[in-house]
Amino acid sequence: MTTAADDARIRVMQGFTTAVAERGYAATTIADIVAAARVSKRTFYEHFPDKEACLLATYQASGDRLEHVLREAAREPGDGWRERMYALVTAYLSALDAAGPASRTVLVEVQAAGPRAFRMRGEIQQRFATLFSELVASEPELPPLPPRLAIALVGGINELLLHTADPYTRDGEPFRSLTDTVMEFAAAIISRATPTSGAR
């Protein structure tokens, strides 16, 4: 059960993603955020000390939601690892499509938002990499997925998403249009991953 304070916080975060999607993080002001959220500046400062704190909270919430989606998809039974991976990939891309403006904030703007955002991005990517490693480890026919290859897998997928999210190149296709490409890329890494003496 959410409280009035929870609802206000959510509205501010939604206003933040809307404003940033329109103007970019650097150009977005507190006034832009509260206008998009339809709340007062006082309400904003009751929840966040500044714009960066709002970004970090929004990014953390988005990362948590996406990880939940991925873990739920990974629990679904499937006939082999490719079917399970397909379920995971489609769930992830569908969640990004459903997120609307938040997808741009998560994927694009957070990269230019300073060291705290950079570190949080790295932490969330590591969580996704761990999830892929766990999925691979649960399939006896697959070799282990070394941690650095797991990070490379997440990074490669993220780069594909960035290209689609880029407002200067995006042609209107949904993230789901990347399903086959992401699957081909993931399958190439997962099925060929073999530990080496230097892998850590």
Protein Blocks (a to p, Z undefined) as FASTA:
>chain_A
ZZfklmmmmmmmmmmmmmmmmnojklpcfklmmmmnopafklmmmmogbfklmmmmmmmm
mmmmmmmmmmmmmmpccedjklmmmmmmmmmmmmmmmnmmmmmmmmmmmmmnojklmmmm
mmmmmmmmmmmmmmmmmpmkbccddfklmmmmmmmmmmmmmmmmpmklogoiafklmmmm
mmmmmmmmmmmgccdfkbZZ
